[in-house]
Amino acid sequence: MKQRDPQHEQANRAARSSLAEAFLAMETAEECRALLRDLTTPAELEALVDRWRVVKYLDQGIPYREIHARTGVSVTTIGRVARFLEDGNGGYRLALERIKKKPDHD
């Protein structure tokens, strides 16, 4: 991780909050996809998509090797996602639960 001075860290915290607000300002999935495409490189977006696919499979209790076979995502990344799903900041779990509550959820 980069070494940063306190002033830079404060600016970064403000920018993270502003970025979260930008996502909240999107009104549709398509708007959110457009923001993601503008914010990330194709490889970064692919990595995010891969992690989200892994989260959904982990939530279904599918074994790591089977997830790897279905997605091509490395077992190391799957393990990392699993750790955050269980002991992270709660974002994955909250998103999963909210999606499950949506009436149009499969």
C-alpha positions in Angstrom: 0.0 0.0 0.0 1.2 3.5 -0.8 2.6 5.7 2.0 0.4 8.7 2.4 0.4 11.8 4.5 -2.6 12.6 6.8 -3.9 15.3 4.5 -3.9 12.9 1.6 -5.7 10.2 3.7 -8.4 12.7 4.6 -8.9 13.6 0.9 -9.1 9.9 0.1 -11.7 9.3 2.7 -13.8 12.1 1.2 -13.3 10.8 -2.3 -14.4 7.3 -1.2 -17.6 8.8 0.3 -18.1 10.8 -2.9 -17.7 7.7 -5.0 -20.3 5.8 -2.9 -22.6 8.8 -3.4 -22.1 8.5 -7.1 -23.2 4.9 -7.1 -26.2 5.8 -5.0 -27.1 8.5 -7.5 -27.5 5.9 -10.3 -31.2 5.1 -10.8 -31.0 1.9 -12.9 -28.8 -1.0 -13.4 -27.8 0.3 -16.8 -26.7 3.6 -15.3 -24.7 1.7 -12.7 -23.1 -0.4 -15.5 -22.2 2.8 -17.4 -20.5 4.3 -14.3 -18.6 1.0 -13.7 -17.4 1.0 -17.3 -16.2 4.6 -17.0 -14.5 4.0 -13.7 -12.7 0.8 -14.5 -10.5 -0.8 -17.1 -12.0 -3.9 -18.8 -9.7 -6.1 -16.7 -10.7 -4.4 -13.4 -14.4 -4.7 -14.3 -13.9 -8.4 -15.2 -12.3 -9.0 -11.8 -15.2 -7.3 -10.0 -17.7 -9.4 -12.0 -15.7 -12.6 -11.3 -15.8 -11.9 -7.5 -19.5 -11.2 -7.6 -20.1 -14.5 -9.5 -18.0 -16.3 -6.8 -20.0 -14.7 -4.0 -23.3 -16.0 -5.5 -21.9 -19.6 -5.8 -20.4 -19.5 -2.3 -23.8 -18.4 -0.9 -25.3 -21.5 -2.5 -22.7 -23.7 -0.8 -20.9 -24.8 -3.9 -17.4 -26.1 -3.3 -14.4 -24.1 -4.3 -13.2 -26.5 -7.0 -16.7 -26.6 -8.6 -16.8 -22.8 -8.6 -13.4 -22.8 -10.3 -14.7 -25.2 -12.9 -17.8 -23.1 -13.6 -16.0 -19.7 -13.6 -12.3 -20.1 -14.3 -11.6 -18.0 -11.2 -8.6 -19.1 -9.2 -9.1 -21.1 -6.1 -7.0 -18.5 -4.3 -9.4 -15.7 -5.3 -12.3 -17.9 -4.4 -10.8 -18.4 -0.9 -10.2 -14.6 -0.6 -13.8 -13.8 -1.6 -15.1 -16.5 0.9 -13.1 -14.8 3.7 -14.6 -11.5 3.0 -18.1 -13.0 2.6 -17.7 -14.4 6.1 -15.5 -12.0 7.9 -15.4 -8.8 5.8 -17.2 -5.6 6.1 -20.7 -7.1 5.4 -21.1 -5.6 1.9 -21.3 -8.9 0.1 -23.8 -10.4 2.5 -26.0 -7.2 2.6 -26.1 -7.1 -1.2 -27.0 -10.8 -1.4 -29.8 -10.4 1.1 -31.3 -7.3 -0.5 -31.2 -8.9 -3.9 -33.0 -12.0 -2.5 -35.8 -9.8 -1.2 -36.4 -8.1 -4.5 -39.7 -9.3 -6.0 -38.2 -10.0 -9.5 -35.3 -12.1 -8.0 -35.1 -15.6 -9.7 
